[in-house]
Structure formats: structure tokens, C-alpha cells
Amino acid sequence: MKTKGSKGARLPKHAFMNKPQIQGRKADKALRELVAFGYIKKHPTGGETTYELNDRGFDVCMRLRERRKAL
């Protein structure tokens, strides 16, 4: 996990695109949808845009993590 469990960590776009199956337009669309659904916040900075989980996104991640552990 790139954020090491931190809800306030801000990650650049390329951190989401480190897997071959989520590169290019597919990753761009996924990020736009996560922002639109209210799971992550977009932070424009001087150099590049970063993304941060908000409370709703963090809660969903924790629930998914618990489900995965139960399997």
C-alpha cells in the first residue's frame, strides 16, 4: 500500500498507473469516476495533480480490506 494506511497521503497520478492493466485512458477514467463519486479529492499543485482519499473513500477501503481478510 503506497499510503501505508494514511488517509491524508496525497499521491500523484502515476502512482495509480503502476500496473499494466490500469494504464492510459482506463486509469484516467477510473480517477475521474472516483472523484465524481466522492471517494477521492483532487489537489491541483504547482507541478502535478495529486489525489487523496476522503472520509467516504477511506471507509470503503477499510470495508473492502476486511472483506478480503475474511476470504
For each residue, the residues with C-beta under 8 A, 3 or more apart:
1: 4 5
2: 9 11 15
3: 6 7 9 11 53
4: 1 9
5: 1
6: 3 9
7: 3 52 53 55 58
8: 52
9: 2 3 4 6 52 53
10: 43 50 51 52
11: 2 3 15 16 50 51 52
12: 15 48 49 50 51
13: 16 17 27 31 48 49 50 51
14: 17 18
15: 2 11 12 18
16: 11 13 22 27 30 31 51
17: 13 14 22 23 24 27
18: 14 15
19: 22 23
20: 23
21: 26
22: 16 17 19 26 27 30
23: 17 19 20 26 27
24: 17 27 28
25: 28 29
26: 21 22 23 29 30
27: 13 16 17 22 23 24 30 31
28: 24 25 31 32
29: 25 26 32 33
30: 16 22 26 27 33 34
31: 13 16 27 28 34 35 40 51
32: 28 29 35 36
33: 29 30 36 37
34: 30 31 37 39 40 51 57
35: 31 32 38 39 40 41 42 51
36: 32 33
37: 33 34
38: 35 54 56 57
39: 34 35 53 54 56 57 60
40: 31 34 35 51 52 53 54 57
41: 35 51 52 53 54
42: 35 49 50 51
43: 10 49 50 51 52
44: 49
45: 48 49 50
46:
47:
48: 12 13 45
49: 12 13 42 43 44 45
50: 10 11 12 13 42 43 45
51: 10 11 12 13 16 31 34 35 40 41 42 43
52: 7 8 9 10 11 40 41 43
53: 3 7 9 39 40 41 57 58 61
54: 38 39 40 41 57 58
55: 7 58 59
56: 38 39 59 60
57: 34 38 39 40 53 54 60 61
58: 7 53 54 55 61 62
59: 55 56 62 63
60: 39 56 57 63 64
61: 53 57 58 64 65
62: 58 59 65 66
63: 59 60 66 67
64: 60 61 67 68
65: 61 62 68 69
66: 62 63 69 70
67: 63 64 70 71
68: 64 65 71
69: 65 66
70: 66 67
71: 67 68
